[in-house]
Amino acid sequence: MLSENELIEGCRKGDRGAQRALYDFYCRKMMVVCLRYSKATPEAEDILQEGFVKVFQAIGNFRGESKLETWITRIMVNTALNAKRKKLYLFPMVDIEETNLPEEEMSISGIHFTQLLEMIQALPQGCQIVFNLFAIEGFSHKEIAEQLGISEGTSKSQFARAKSLLQQRLLNESTYYERYGESKV
């Protein structure tokens, strides 16, 4: 196994073996990132492929100021966002005047990762993007608004709607478990 520095140098030189090793090492983690921003596996695979092309094209610009994984993740997120921006006009985001959020927070322990991923993928497009950027990637609503070309209020309302939809789905799942006493995993 090559070290991270050897992988980077090999990729900078266009070494196919180093590129393959880098891809093999990071593809599963990056596929999870891509799945969070897509509605289906084929869409995520397209984002992953395009993202790795960008990684290999830009590896010469990697300065080592962050971990390589962080840098690659940022490229994948940006690639996913660019893919979504092309389709975003089909799914307009608007401010939601009123949201009815439950007072108490819900725990997601007992929910399998794939179920949670499916729940995120089932969110409306705008909610899905804002939820990922805010809750998972850690962007502020101001940063999200700038990236997506929407207002900060729209970002907040889309996040509130996503959270509400996810909480309702989690509540439905827990009710199913209580009623039927079986796991859907």
C-alpha positions as CSV (number, residue, x, y, z in Angstrom):
1,M,0.0,0.0,0.0
2,L,1.3,3.4,-1.0
3,S,1.5,6.2,1.5
4,E,-0.8,9.2,1.0
5,N,2.2,11.3,-0.2
6,E,3.2,8.6,-2.7
7,L,-0.4,8.4,-3.9
8,I,-0.5,12.2,-4.4
9,E,2.8,12.3,-6.2
10,G,1.9,9.3,-8.4
11,C,-1.4,11.0,-9.3
12,R,0.3,14.3,-10.1
13,K,2.5,12.3,-12.6
14,G,-0.5,10.7,-14.2
15,D,0.4,7.2,-12.9
16,R,-2.6,5.0,-13.5
17,G,-1.7,2.6,-10.7
18,A,-1.6,5.5,-8.2
19,Q,-4.9,6.9,-9.5
20,R,-6.5,3.4,-9.1
21,A,-5.1,3.1,-5.6
22,L,-6.4,6.5,-4.6
23,Y,-9.8,5.7,-6.2
24,D,-10.0,2.3,-4.5
25,F,-9.1,3.8,-1.1
26,Y,-11.7,6.6,-1.2
27,C,-14.5,5.5,-3.5
28,R,-16.7,3.9,-0.8
29,K,-16.6,6.9,1.5
30,M,-17.2,9.3,-1.4
31,M,-20.0,7.2,-2.7
32,V,-21.8,7.8,0.6
33,V,-21.3,11.5,0.2
34,C,-22.7,11.3,-3.4
35,L,-25.7,9.2,-2.3
36,R,-26.7,11.9,0.2
37,Y,-27.0,14.4,-2.6
38,S,-28.8,12.2,-5.1
39,K,-32.1,10.5,-5.5
40,A,-30.8,7.2,-6.8
41,T,-27.6,5.2,-7.0
42,P,-27.0,5.7,-10.8
43,E,-27.1,9.5,-10.2
44,A,-24.7,9.1,-7.3
45,E,-22.4,7.0,-9.4
46,D,-22.3,9.7,-12.1
47,I,-21.4,12.3,-9.5
48,L,-18.7,10.0,-8.1
49,Q,-17.2,9.5,-11.5
50,E,-17.3,13.2,-12.4
51,G,-15.9,14.0,-9.0
52,F,-12.9,11.7,-9.3
53,V,-12.1,13.1,-12.8
54,K,-12.0,16.5,-11.1
55,V,-9.8,15.1,-8.3
56,F,-7.3,13.8,-10.8
57,Q,-7.3,17.0,-12.9
58,A,-6.8,19.2,-9.8
59,I,-4.5,17.0,-7.7
60,G,-1.6,19.2,-8.8
61,N,-3.2,22.1,-6.9
62,F,-3.5,20.1,-3.6
63,R,-1.4,22.0,-1.2
64,G,-1.7,19.7,1.8
65,E,-3.3,22.4,4.0
66,S,-6.1,19.9,4.9
67,K,-6.3,16.2,4.9
68,L,-6.6,14.6,1.4
69,E,-9.9,13.1,2.4
70,T,-11.3,16.5,3.3
71,W,-10.1,17.9,0.0
72,I,-11.7,15.1,-2.0
73,T,-14.9,15.3,0.0
74,R,-15.1,19.0,-0.8
75,I,-14.7,18.3,-4.5
76,M,-17.5,15.6,-4.3
77,V,-19.9,18.0,-2.6
78,N,-19.2,20.7,-5.1
79,T,-19.6,18.3,-8.0
80,A,-23.0,17.1,-6.5
81,L,-24.1,20.7,-6.0
82,N,-23.1,21.6,-9.5
83,A,-25.2,18.7,-10.8
84,K,-28.1,19.8,-8.7
85,R,-27.8,23.5,-9.7
86,K,-28.4,22.3,-13.3
87,K,-31.7,20.8,-12.2
88,L,-32.6,23.2,-9.4
89,Y,-34.8,25.4,-11.7
90,L,-37.1,22.4,-12.0
91,F,-37.5,22.4,-8.2
92,P,-38.0,26.0,-7.0
93,M,-37.2,26.7,-3.4
94,V,-39.6,29.1,-1.6
95,D,-39.8,30.4,1.9
96,I,-42.1,28.4,4.0
97,E,-44.1,30.7,6.2
98,E,-45.2,28.3,8.9
99,T,-43.6,25.1,10.1
100,N,-45.0,22.9,12.8
101,L,-42.0,21.3,14.4
102,P,-42.4,19.0,17.4
103,E,-41.1,20.5,20.7
104,E,-39.0,17.5,21.6
105,E,-36.0,16.1,19.6
106,M,-36.1,12.6,18.4
107,S,-33.3,10.1,18.7
108,I,-32.4,8.1,15.7
109,S,-30.7,5.2,17.5
110,G,-32.0,2.0,16.2
111,I,-32.4,3.3,12.6
112,H,-30.0,1.6,10.2
113,F,-27.7,3.9,8.1
114,T,-29.3,2.7,4.9
115,Q,-32.8,3.6,6.2
116,L,-31.6,7.1,7.2
117,L,-29.9,7.5,3.8
118,E,-33.2,6.5,2.0
119,M,-35.1,9.1,4.2
120,I,-32.7,11.8,3.1
121,Q,-32.9,10.8,-0.5
122,A,-36.7,10.9,-0.3
123,L,-36.7,14.6,0.8
124,P,-37.8,17.1,-1.8
125,Q,-34.8,18.3,-3.8
126,G,-34.3,21.7,-2.2
127,C,-34.7,20.3,1.3
128,Q,-32.3,17.5,0.6
129,I,-29.5,19.8,-0.6
130,V,-30.0,22.3,2.3
131,F,-30.2,19.5,4.9
132,N,-27.0,18.0,3.7
133,L,-25.1,21.3,3.6
134,F,-26.3,22.4,7.0
135,A,-26.7,19.3,9.1
136,I,-24.0,17.1,7.6
137,E,-21.4,19.4,6.0
138,G,-21.7,22.1,8.6
139,F,-22.2,25.2,6.4
140,S,-24.1,28.2,7.8
141,H,-27.3,29.3,6.2
142,K,-25.6,32.4,4.9
143,E,-23.0,30.2,3.1
144,I,-25.7,27.9,1.8
145,A,-27.6,30.9,0.5
146,E,-24.5,32.2,-1.3
147,Q,-23.7,28.8,-2.8
148,L,-27.2,28.1,-4.1
149,G,-28.2,31.7,-5.0
150,I,-31.2,31.7,-2.6
151,S,-32.0,33.9,0.4
152,E,-30.8,33.0,3.9
153,G,-34.5,32.7,5.0
154,T,-35.2,30.2,2.2
155,S,-32.2,28.1,3.4
156,K,-33.5,28.2,7.0
157,S,-37.1,27.3,5.9
158,Q,-35.9,24.5,3.6
159,F,-33.9,23.1,6.5
160,A,-36.9,23.4,8.9
161,R,-39.0,21.6,6.4
162,A,-36.4,18.8,5.9
163,K,-36.1,18.4,9.6
164,S,-39.9,18.2,10.0
165,L,-40.3,15.7,7.2
166,L,-37.5,13.5,8.6
167,Q,-38.9,13.7,12.1
168,Q,-42.3,12.6,10.8
169,R,-40.8,9.7,8.9
170,L,-38.8,8.7,12.0
171,L,-42.0,8.9,14.1
172,N,-43.8,6.7,11.5
173,E,-40.9,4.2,11.6
174,S,-40.9,4.0,15.4
175,T,-44.7,3.6,15.4
176,Y,-44.4,0.7,13.0
177,Y,-41.8,-1.0,15.2
178,E,-44.0,-0.5,18.3
179,R,-47.1,-1.8,16.6
180,Y,-45.6,-4.8,14.8
181,G,-42.5,-5.4,16.9
182,E,-40.3,-6.2,14.0
183,S,-37.4,-4.6,12.3
184,K,-37.6,-3.4,8.7
185,V,-33.8,-3.5,8.4
